[in-house]
Amino acid sequence: MLELDSTLAQRIVDRAMAILPHNINVMDAQGMIIGSGDPSRLHTRHEGAQLVLANRRVVEIDAQAAACLRGVKPGVNLPLRHAEQLIGVLGITGDPEVVRPYAELVRMAAEMLVEHRVLQAERHWQRHQQEAWLRQLLDPQQALASLEAEAERLGLNLGWPRQMCLLRLVEQGDPLPRQARLLAALGGKSEHLVAPLGRNELLWCRPYNASRDDQAWLSQADEREWGVRSMALSDPLSDLAELRQASLVLRDLQAYGQARFPRRRLLSLEELRLPTLLYAQRHSWLLQGWLAPLRQVLAQDAQGTLRATLEAWCAHDGQIQTCAQALGIHRNTLRYRLERIGELSGLDLNRFDQRLQLSLGLGLLGAEGDEPG
């Protein structure tokens, strides 16, 4: 059963007394005054409220009756109920003939505030359960069958296809207020699930919509000062197993994007699947051997000239003229640099597969030739 607390009781009092020129008292289920416009009456026992609680009905007290009771002034005292349960008493101080017309209106307003508090608590509990469920999704030790049963128990709306999004927040200042606004905005619809993963990350599970404009969404997030730095997107997903795999992969996608394209805010797994796969395996012996030719180039490139040349060469698919123009150098200078890269790496830059090896490798190595942190 709901128990009235002093915070809610005082809110009821303040809201009512902003309109009525009479003192309001709110008593708990034991008849103690826990909210009042008269601070001197707080935490005292109200015998009129005890009569209401004992008889479960409205009790009016005139001046003569008040003189016979302890801690009581003339007024009207009404039972406060929630879900058919008596949870406290509302009292309006004054001549019963004067305050009686206001009594039912004030009680109705008070019970609406109580109902609002209950709904808020239920929403908070539901959001907490949803957040816990999403975090459990990231734990490979949690069986999918138990997660599916828990989703059904919580009434989660998991219509398919769905899409997982990993949002990275800006690190400047205190991220918690921005995170709270973002959680409230994204979690406002039952089919959207969202959970914070630390101070600067949020995992967002939403219905898939091929026509959704996420660049526009990022612009809207900026306007509302949500502090979203980047957004990593999965493919459309058709079951819980794919949902888990996508959730785990998005961190690799986001880390790769941060290392390779630090200014890009929208990262799509569909576009970056292969480099993300390689990035996830970047510490393996097999991949380290694949990166060795590029390391040999970067080790001899203190000024970054060869790296910039290689970036442009790969970006322009090996087209001499367009690459030279992009770099602002002569074609012969470009050829000399490419020959130098070929000598250092032992690769043939005219071959697509070896050019791709260097291009993908650039995304896996940091600016000084080391893995990004």
C-alpha positions in Angstrom: 0.0 0.0 0.0 1.2 3.5 -0.8 2.4 5.5 2.2 2.3 9.3 2.2 5.6 11.0 2.8 6.3 14.5 4.0 7.5 15.7 0.6 4.3 14.7 -1.1 2.2 15.9 1.8 3.8 19.4 1.8 3.4 19.6 -2.0 -0.3 19.0 -1.6 -0.5 21.7 1.0 1.5 24.2 -1.0 -0.6 23.6 -4.2 -3.9 24.0 -2.3 -2.9 27.0 -0.3 -1.7 28.8 -3.4 -5.5 29.0 -4.2 -7.3 28.9 -0.9 -7.0 31.4 2.0 -7.2 28.6 4.5 -4.6 26.5 6.3 -4.3 22.9 5.0 -3.0 19.9 6.9 -2.1 16.5 5.6 -1.9 13.6 8.1 -0.5 10.2 7.5 -2.2 6.8 8.2 -1.4 7.2 12.0 -2.9 10.7 12.3 0.5 12.5 12.4 0.6 15.9 10.7 3.3 15.5 8.0 2.4 18.5 5.8 1.0 21.9 6.9 0.8 25.6 6.1 1.5 26.1 9.9 5.0 24.8 10.6 4.3 24.7 14.3 1.8 21.9 13.8 4.1 19.6 11.9 4.9 16.2 13.6 2.0 16.6 16.1 -0.8 14.1 16.4 -4.2 15.2 15.1 -7.1 13.7 17.0 -9.6 14.7 14.4 -7.6 12.8 11.8 -7.6 9.7 14.1 -11.4 10.0 14.2 -11.4 10.0 10.3 -9.1 7.0 10.2 -11.2 5.1 12.8 -14.6 5.8 11.2 -13.4 6.0 7.5 -15.6 9.1 6.8 -15.5 12.9 6.8 -15.3 14.5 10.2 -16.3 18.1 10.7 -15.2 19.9 13.8 -16.7 23.1 15.0 -15.2 25.4 17.7 -17.0 23.6 20.5 -15.8 20.2 19.5 -12.3 21.5 18.8 -12.0 22.6 22.4 -12.5 19.0 23.5 -9.8 17.5 21.3 -6.0 17.7 21.5 -4.1 19.3 18.6 -7.3 20.2 16.7 -8.7 23.4 15.3 -12.1 23.9 13.7 -12.3 22.6 10.2 -13.2 19.7 7.9 -11.2 16.5 7.8 -11.5 14.1 4.9 -10.1 10.6 4.2 -7.5 10.4 1.5 -7.6 7.2 -0.6 -5.6 5.6 -3.3 -6.7 2.4 -5.1 -9.6 1.9 -2.6 -7.1 2.1 0.3 -7.2 4.7 3.1 -3.7 6.3 3.1 -4.2 9.5 5.2 -6.3 12.5 6.0 -6.7 15.9 4.5 -7.8 18.8 6.8 -8.9 22.3 6.0 -8.8 24.7 8.9 -11.8 27.1 9.4 -15.4 27.3 10.2 -16.9 24.1 8.6 -19.8 26.2 7.1 -17.2 28.3 5.3 -14.6 25.6 4.2 -17.1 22.8 3.4 -17.6 23.9 -0.2 -13.9 23.6 -0.9 -13.3 20.3 0.9 -14.2 17.8 -1.9 -12.3 19.9 -4.5 -9.2 20.0 -2.4 -9.4 16.2 -1.7 -9.8 15.5 -5.5 -6.8 17.6 -6.3 -4.8 15.9 -3.5 -5.7 12.4 -4.7 -4.8 13.4 -8.3 -1.3 14.4 -7.0 -1.0 11.1 -5.2 -2.0 9.3 -8.4 0.6 11.3 -10.3 3.3 10.3 -7.8 2.3 6.6 -8.2 2.5 6.8 -12.0 5.9 8.5 -11.8 7.1 5.8 -9.5 5.8 3.1 -11.8 7.4 4.7 -14.8 10.7 5.0 -12.9 10.5 1.4 -11.9 9.7 0.3 -15.5 12.6 2.4 -16.9 14.9 0.9 -14.3 13.8 -2.6 -15.3 14.3 -1.9 -19.0 17.7 -0.4 -18.4 18.7 -3.5 -16.4 17.4 -5.8 -19.2 19.4 -4.0 -21.9 22.6 -4.2 -19.8 22.0 -7.9 -19.3 21.7 -8.2 -23.1 25.4 -7.2 -23.3 26.4 -10.1 -20.9 27.1 -13.3 -22.9 26.6 -15.2 -19.7 22.9 -14.3 -19.7 20.9 -17.0 -21.5 18.7 -15.6 -24.3 15.8 -17.7 -23.2 15.8 -16.1 -19.8 16.1 -12.6 -21.4 13.1 -13.4 -23.7 11.0 -14.6 -20.7 12.0 -11.4 -18.7 11.1 -9.2 -21.7 7.6 -10.8 -21.8 7.2 -10.4 -18.0 8.1 -6.7 -18.3 5.8 -6.2 -21.2 8.6 -5.0 -23.5 7.4 -4.1 -27.0 10.0 -5.9 -29.1 8.4 -5.8 -32.5 10.8 -6.7 -35.3 12.9 -5.5 -37.1 14.7 -3.4 -34.7 17.9 -1.4 -34.7 20.6 -0.9 -32.0 22.2 2.6 -31.6 25.2 3.4 -29.4 25.3 7.1 -28.5 28.6 8.7 -27.3 28.2 11.9 -25.3 30.5 14.8 -25.2 32.9 14.7 -22.2 33.1 18.4 -21.4 31.3 19.5 -18.2 28.9 17.3 -16.2 27.3 14.8 -18.6 24.7 13.6 -16.1 22.1 16.4 -16.7 22.4 16.0 -20.4 22.2 12.2 -20.1 19.0 12.6 -18.0 17.3 14.8 -20.6 18.3 12.3 -23.3 17.0 9.3 -21.4 13.7 11.1 -20.8 13.4 12.0 -24.5 14.3 8.6 -25.9 12.4 6.6 -23.3 9.1 8.3 -23.8 7.7 5.7 -26.1 7.1 2.1 -25.1 8.7 0.6 -28.2 12.0 2.5 -27.5 14.4 1.0 -24.9 17.4 3.0 -23.6 20.1 2.4 -21.0 23.1 4.4 -19.9 26.4 2.5 -20.1 28.6 4.7 -17.9 28.6 8.5 -17.9 29.3 9.0 -21.6 27.4 6.2 -23.4 23.8 5.2 -24.0 22.5 2.1 -25.7 19.3 2.7 -27.6 17.1 0.0 -29.0 14.4 1.3 -31.4 12.1 0.1 -34.2 13.9 0.0 -37.6 12.8 2.6 -40.1 14.7 2.6 -43.4 13.6 6.2 -44.1 14.7 7.7 -40.8 17.0 10.7 -41.2 19.6 10.3 -38.4 21.6 13.3 -39.6 18.5 15.4 -38.9 18.1 13.7 -35.5 21.7 14.7 -34.6 20.9 18.3 -35.6 17.8 18.1 -33.3 19.9 16.7 -30.5 22.3 19.7 -30.9 19.4 22.1 -30.7 18.2 20.5 -27.5 21.7 20.4 -26.0 21.7 16.7 -25.5 25.4 16.6 -26.0 25.5 13.7 -28.5 29.0 13.4 -29.9 28.5 10.4 -32.2 26.0 7.8 -33.1 26.8 4.2 -34.2 24.0 2.3 -36.0 23.4 -1.4 -36.5 21.7 -3.1 -39.5 18.0 -4.1 -39.1 17.8 -6.9 -36.6 15.2 -9.7 -36.6 15.6 -11.6 -33.3 17.1 -11.4 -29.8 20.4 -13.2 -30.8 21.1 -10.5 -33.5 20.2 -7.8 -31.0 22.9 -9.1 -28.6 25.5 -9.4 -31.3 24.8 -6.0 -32.7 25.0 -4.4 -29.2 28.5 -5.9 -28.7 29.7 -5.0 -32.2 28.6 -1.4 -32.0 31.4 -0.6 -29.5 34.0 -1.8 -31.9 32.3 0.3 -34.6 32.3 3.4 -32.4 36.0 2.8 -31.4 37.0 2.3 -35.0 35.1 5.5 -36.1 36.8 7.5 -33.3 40.2 6.3 -34.4 39.7 6.6 -38.2 37.1 9.4 -38.6 37.3 11.4 -35.3 35.0 14.2 -36.8 32.4 11.9 -38.2 29.3 11.7 -36.0 27.2 9.1 -37.8 28.8 5.6 -38.1 26.9 2.9 -39.9 27.8 -0.8 -39.6 26.5 -1.4 -43.1 29.1 1.0 -44.5 32.0 0.1 -42.1 31.4 -3.7 -41.6 34.8 -4.9 -42.9 37.0 -2.4 -41.2 35.0 -2.9 -38.0 35.6 -6.6 -38.2 39.3 -6.1 -38.7 39.4 -3.5 -35.8 37.8 -6.0 -33.5 40.7 -8.4 -34.3 43.4 -5.8 -34.3 45.4 -7.5 -31.5 45.5 -10.9 -33.2 48.8 -12.3 -34.5 47.3 -12.9 -37.9 46.2 -9.3 -38.3 49.5 -7.9 -36.9 51.3 -9.7 -39.8 48.8 -8.2 -42.2 49.6 -4.7 -40.8 53.4 -5.2 -40.9 54.0 -3.7 -44.4 52.1 -0.5 -43.4 54.0 -0.2 -40.1 57.3 -0.3 -42.1 56.1 2.7 -44.2 54.9 4.7 -41.2 58.1 4.0 -39.2 60.0 6.0 -41.9 57.5 8.8 -42.2 58.3 11.2 -39.4 56.6 14.2 -41.2 53.5 12.2 -42.2 54.0 12.9 -45.9 53.8 9.3 -47.0 50.7 8.7 -44.8 48.9 11.7 -46.4 49.9 10.5 -49.9 48.6 7.0 -49.1 45.4 8.3 -47.7 44.8 10.4 -50.9 45.9 7.5 -53.2 43.4 5.1 -51.6 40.6 7.8 -51.5 41.0 8.4 -55.3 41.2 4.7 -56.2 44.7 5.0 -57.6 43.9 7.8 -60.1 47.2 9.6 -60.5 45.9 13.0 -61.8 43.0 13.4 -59.3 45.2 12.3 -56.4 48.0 14.7 -57.3 45.5 17.5 -57.6 44.0 16.7 -54.2 47.5 16.8 -52.7 48.5 19.9 -54.6 51.7 18.3 -56.0 53.0 17.4 -59.4 52.3 13.9 -60.9 56.0 13.1 -60.8 56.2 13.9 -57.1 53.3 11.7 -56.5 54.9 8.8 -58.5 58.1 9.2 -56.5 56.2 9.0 -53.2 54.3 6.0 -54.3 57.5 4.2 -55.3 58.9 5.0 -51.9 55.8 3.5 -50.2 56.2 0.4 -52.4 59.8 0.0 -51.5 59.2 0.3 -47.8 56.1 -1.9 -47.7 57.0 -4.4 -50.4 53.5 -4.1 -51.8 52.4 -3.1 -55.3 50.1 -0.1 -55.1 48.7 -0.8 -58.5 47.0 -3.9 -57.2 43.6 -3.4 -55.8 43.9 -6.0 -53.0 47.2 -4.6 -51.8 45.9 -1.0 -52.0 42.9 -2.1 -50.0 45.3 -3.7 -47.4 47.0 -0.4 -46.9 43.8 1.6 -46.9 42.1 -0.6 -44.3 45.4 -0.7 -42.3 45.4 3.1 -42.1 42.2 2.9 -40.2 43.6 0.4 -37.7 46.7 2.3 -36.8 46.9 5.6 -35.0 48.5 8.7 -36.2 52.0 7.6 -35.0 51.6 4.1 -36.3 50.3 2.5 -33.1 46.9 1.0 -32.3 44.4 3.6 -31.1 43.6 3.3 -27.5 
